[in-house]
Amino acid sequence: MTDAPSHFALSVIALDEHAVRIEVTGEIDLVSAPEFSQALSRRIATGKNVVLDFSRTVFMDSSGIRALVNAIHQCEDHGSTLVVTGELPHQVRRLFEITRIEAALAVVRS
């Protein structure tokens, strides 16, 4: 069994004219969080609904949570939605539990 990659990458996939899916691979940390945040902001600013897939995210720290909180506020301003879908890796799920981000962010487990 191979370990998931720790480098950061994201893929943006158009679901339809109103929504995109962003698949995040690797680590969301102090170095990669700005790119993650910008990717979210760009889509939300155009009124897109965003579906996030963290199933290949091996690590997230408070920088990632901060990017999510900013995106939640931006969605409120633009009338967009932000939803997390797919299986959350243990570390990401635990961070969501500790920070209680799920109180403000829809998480749909598959």
Backbone as CSV, one residue per row, in Angstrom:
resi,resn,N_x,N_y,N_z,CA_x,CA_y,CA_z,C_x,C_y,C_z
1,MET,0.847,-1.177,0.000,0.000,0.000,0.000,0.888,1.235,0.000
2,THR,0.617,2.155,-0.894,1.413,3.371,-0.971,0.749,4.478,-0.173
3,ASP,1.586,5.331,0.365,1.063,6.478,1.103,0.548,7.516,0.123
4,ALA,-0.454,8.281,0.563,-0.970,9.368,-0.261,0.110,10.444,-0.378
5,PRO,0.161,11.136,-1.492,1.191,12.161,-1.667,1.003,13.297,-0.668
6,SER,2.131,13.865,-0.223,2.045,14.956,0.741,2.114,16.320,0.060
7,HIS,2.505,16.364,-1.209,2.532,17.641,-1.919,1.097,18.159,-2.088
8,PHE,0.983,19.418,-2.357,-0.339,20.023,-2.522,-0.690,20.139,-3.997
9,ALA,-1.893,19.752,-4.322,-2.409,19.948,-5.678,-3.921,20.038,-5.584
10,LEU,-4.497,20.765,-6.514,-5.956,20.764,-6.569,-6.413,20.703,-8.004
11,SER,-7.554,20.060,-8.155,-8.182,19.946,-9.463,-9.543,20.601,-9.381
12,VAL,-9.855,21.420,-10.360,-11.155,22.074,-10.416,-11.915,21.480,-11.587
13,ILE,-13.078,20.927,-11.301,-13.886,20.246,-12.302,-15.249,20.923,-12.358
14,ALA,-15.643,21.380,-13.535,-16.966,21.989,-13.699,-18.021,20.890,-13.594
15,LEU,-18.982,21.088,-12.711,-20.094,20.142,-12.585,-21.238,20.553,-13.504
16,ASP,-21.483,21.838,-13.549,-22.449,22.439,-14.460,-22.143,23.924,-14.489
17,GLU,-23.013,24.728,-15.068,-22.704,26.157,-15.186,-22.734,26.901,-13.858
18,HIS,-23.275,26.255,-12.812,-23.404,26.925,-11.515,-22.528,26.328,-10.424
19,ALA,-21.825,25.239,-10.711,-21.086,24.547,-9.648,-19.782,23.946,-10.143
20,VAL,-18.814,23.911,-9.227,-17.535,23.260,-9.485,-17.206,22.333,-8.331
21,ARG,-16.406,21.347,-8.649,-15.884,20.429,-7.637,-14.386,20.698,-7.554
22,ILE,-13.900,20.896,-6.327,-12.474,21.094,-6.110,-11.969,19.897,-5.320
23,GLU,-11.071,19.139,-5.945,-10.465,17.976,-5.301,-9.081,18.381,-4.822
24,VAL,-8.840,18.203,-3.521,-7.581,18.627,-2.914,-6.743,17.395,-2.582
25,THR,-5.501,17.416,-3.029,-4.564,16.325,-2.779,-3.399,16.842,-1.948
26,GLY,-2.959,16.048,-0.996,-1.778,16.396,-0.211,-2.093,17.163,1.049
27,GLU,-1.294,18.187,1.317,-1.367,18.935,2.571,-1.854,20.367,2.356
28,ILE,-2.769,20.778,3.215,-3.170,22.191,3.259,-2.561,22.744,4.536
29,ASP,-1.526,23.547,4.364,-0.808,24.094,5.501,-0.477,25.563,5.228
30,LEU,0.389,26.122,6.031,0.742,27.535,5.903,1.251,27.877,4.509
31,VAL,1.940,26.947,3.864,2.500,27.191,2.535,1.427,27.092,1.449
32,SER,0.576,26.095,1.525,-0.389,25.849,0.451,-1.750,26.509,0.662
33,ALA,-2.054,26.926,1.878,-3.367,27.512,2.165,-3.694,28.736,1.313
34,PRO,-2.741,29.628,1.020,-3.091,30.767,0.167,-3.591,30.341,-1.218
35,GLU,-2.959,29.338,-1.815,-3.409,28.866,-3.125,-4.802,28.237,-3.018
36,PHE,-5.026,27.468,-1.960,-6.327,26.861,-1.710,-7.386,27.948,-1.539
37,SER,-7.079,28.942,-0.730,-8.008,30.039,-0.469,-8.328,30.820,-1.742
38,GLN,-7.322,31.081,-2.550,-7.538,31.809,-3.805,-8.413,31.021,-4.771
39,ALA,-8.196,29.711,-4.821,-9.017,28.875,-5.704,-10.482,28.931,-5.279
40,LEU,-10.715,28.879,-3.970,-12.089,28.990,-3.469,-12.668,30.361,-3.785
41,SER,-11.926,31.400,-3.476,-12.412,32.768,-3.658,-12.760,33.068,-5.104
42,ARG,-11.911,32.635,-6.025,-12.172,32.883,-7.445,-13.505,32.288,-7.879
43,ARG,-13.786,31.072,-7.452,-15.028,30.417,-7.878,-16.234,31.028,-7.180
44,ILE,-16.116,31.294,-5.902,-17.238,31.852,-5.140,-17.575,33.257,-5.633
45,ALA,-16.555,34.058,-5.947,-16.775,35.430,-6.410,-17.573,35.479,-7.703
46,THR,-17.536,34.405,-8.492,-18.302,34.362,-9.733,-19.680,33.744,-9.520
47,GLY,-20.023,33.487,-8.253,-21.340,32.948,-7.941,-21.433,31.436,-8.042
48,LYS,-20.313,30.770,-8.191,-20.324,29.308,-8.299,-20.552,28.666,-6.934
49,ASN,-21.309,27.584,-6.942,-21.400,26.727,-5.772,-20.187,25.813,-5.820
50,VAL,-19.607,25.538,-4.653,-18.367,24.780,-4.596,-18.575,23.506,-3.791
51,VAL,-18.169,22.400,-4.390,-18.167,21.100,-3.725,-16.704,20.745,-3.502
52,LEU,-16.336,20.526,-2.245,-14.953,20.201,-1.904,-14.811,18.717,-1.632
53,ASP,-13.750,18.139,-2.153,-13.443,16.730,-1.926,-12.064,16.656,-1.275
54,PHE,-12.031,16.257,-0.007,-10.781,16.137,0.736,-10.338,14.681,0.872
55,SER,-10.897,13.791,0.095,-10.603,12.367,0.277,-9.127,12.025,0.057
56,ARG,-8.381,12.876,-0.648,-6.944,12.647,-0.864,-6.084,13.674,-0.140
57,THR,-6.683,14.351,0.835,-5.950,15.331,1.632,-5.371,14.602,2.845
58,VAL,-4.056,14.624,2.979,-3.422,13.873,4.057,-3.206,14.705,5.315
59,PHE,-3.272,16.024,5.183,-3.031,16.885,6.335,-3.692,18.230,6.096
60,MET,-4.264,18.786,7.167,-4.785,20.152,7.136,-4.523,20.753,8.510
61,ASP,-4.058,21.991,8.524,-3.866,22.675,9.800,-4.815,23.871,9.888
62,SER,-4.583,24.733,10.850,-5.478,25.870,11.066,-5.509,26.815,9.868
63,SER,-4.480,26.810,9.049,-4.484,27.637,7.835,-5.589,27.192,6.885
64,GLY,-5.797,25.895,6.788,-6.875,25.364,5.965,-8.236,25.691,6.532
65,ILE,-8.356,25.599,7.856,-9.624,25.954,8.512,-9.923,27.425,8.286
66,ARG,-8.906,28.265,8.412,-9.093,29.706,8.179,-9.567,29.961,6.747
67,ALA,-9.002,29.251,5.773,-9.438,29.398,4.375,-10.900,28.977,4.229
68,LEU,-11.297,27.918,4.918,-12.693,27.471,4.857,-13.630,28.485,5.492
69,VAL,-13.248,29.032,6.637,-14.086,30.042,7.309,-14.242,31.266,6.415
70,ASN,-13.147,31.711,5.789,-13.229,32.853,4.867,-14.156,32.536,3.701
71,ALA,-14.065,31.308,3.182,-14.923,30.903,2.061,-16.390,30.856,2.476
72,ILE,-16.664,30.408,3.687,-18.043,30.375,4.196,-18.621,31.791,4.214
73,HIS,-17.842,32.743,4.721,-18.303,34.138,4.761,-18.483,34.701,3.353
74,GLN,-17.585,34.352,2.471,-17.686,34.827,1.091,-18.932,34.247,0.413
75,CYS,-19.245,32.982,0.704,-20.460,32.369,0.155,-21.705,33.120,0.625
76,GLU,-21.722,33.509,1.881,-22.854,34.273,2.408,-23.009,35.584,1.649
77,ASP,-21.892,36.227,1.327,-21.923,37.499,0.608,-22.365,37.354,-0.841
78,HIS,-22.055,36.211,-1.471,-22.318,36.021,-2.902,-23.493,35.084,-3.186
79,GLY,-24.137,34.570,-2.144,-25.267,33.677,-2.358,-24.875,32.315,-2.901
80,SER,-23.655,31.908,-2.646,-23.158,30.608,-3.092,-23.233,29.608,-1.950
81,THR,-22.964,28.350,-2.284,-22.897,27.316,-1.260,-21.527,26.653,-1.295
82,LEU,-21.138,26.149,-0.151,-19.885,25.418,0.008,-20.216,24.127,0.718
83,VAL,-19.915,23.007,0.075,-20.250,21.695,0.616,-19.014,20.812,0.550
84,VAL,-18.781,20.053,1.602,-17.720,19.049,1.610,-18.370,17.702,1.387
85,THR,-17.821,16.939,0.464,-18.377,15.634,0.158,-17.265,14.596,0.122
86,GLY,-17.647,13.356,0.151,-16.660,12.281,0.083,-16.186,11.863,1.460
87,GLU,-15.322,10.901,1.452,-14.773,10.366,2.691,-13.678,11.288,3.211
88,LEU,-13.806,11.708,4.462,-12.775,12.545,5.068,-11.705,11.662,5.700
89,PRO,-10.440,11.888,5.370,-9.376,11.167,6.051,-9.419,11.463,7.551
90,HIS,-8.908,10.554,8.340,-8.997,10.665,9.800,-8.502,12.023,10.317
91,GLN,-7.340,12.474,9.871,-6.770,13.717,10.390,-7.672,14.907,10.070
92,VAL,-8.206,14.955,8.876,-9.080,16.062,8.480,-10.396,15.985,9.262
93,ARG,-10.948,14.790,9.376,-12.190,14.611,10.135,-12.004,15.051,11.586
94,ARG,-10.866,14.677,12.177,-10.588,15.048,13.569,-10.457,16.568,13.711
95,LEU,-9.793,17.215,12.761,-9.663,18.675,12.790,-11.038,19.329,12.683
96,PHE,-11.901,18.809,11.826,-13.262,19.328,11.707,-14.010,19.179,13.036
97,GLU,-13.833,18.045,13.711,-14.500,17.823,15.004,-13.991,18.793,16.061
98,ILE,-12.676,18.950,16.147,-12.077,19.824,17.162,-12.494,21.275,16.962
99,THR,-12.511,21.721,15.733,-12.832,23.125,15.441,-14.330,23.373,15.313
100,ARG,-15.098,22.300,15.224,-16.547,22.379,15.052,-16.951,23.137,13.790
101,ILE,-16.136,23.020,12.778,-16.404,23.695,11.502,-17.687,23.199,10.866
102,GLU,-18.078,21.974,11.184,-19.284,21.410,10.593,-20.550,22.156,11.017
103,ALA,-20.465,22.954,12.057,-21.618,23.768,12.460,-21.914,24.848,11.419
104,ALA,-20.885,25.229,10.647,-21.062,26.285,9.644,-20.852,25.787,8.224
105,LEU,-20.454,24.545,8.076,-20.101,23.995,6.766,-20.809,22.676,6.561
106,ALA,-21.524,22.552,5.459,-22.226,21.310,5.160,-21.228,20.228,4.778
107,VAL,-21.285,19.112,5.502,-20.427,17.969,5.203,-21.337,16.795,4.898
108,VAL,-21.246,16.304,3.670,-22.059,15.184,3.231,-21.148,13.990,3.081
109,ARG,-21.280,13.047,3.982,-20.416,11.860,3.936,-21.006,10.832,2.983
110,SER,-20.116,10.215,2.230,-20.582,9.194,1.288,-20.524,7.825,1.933
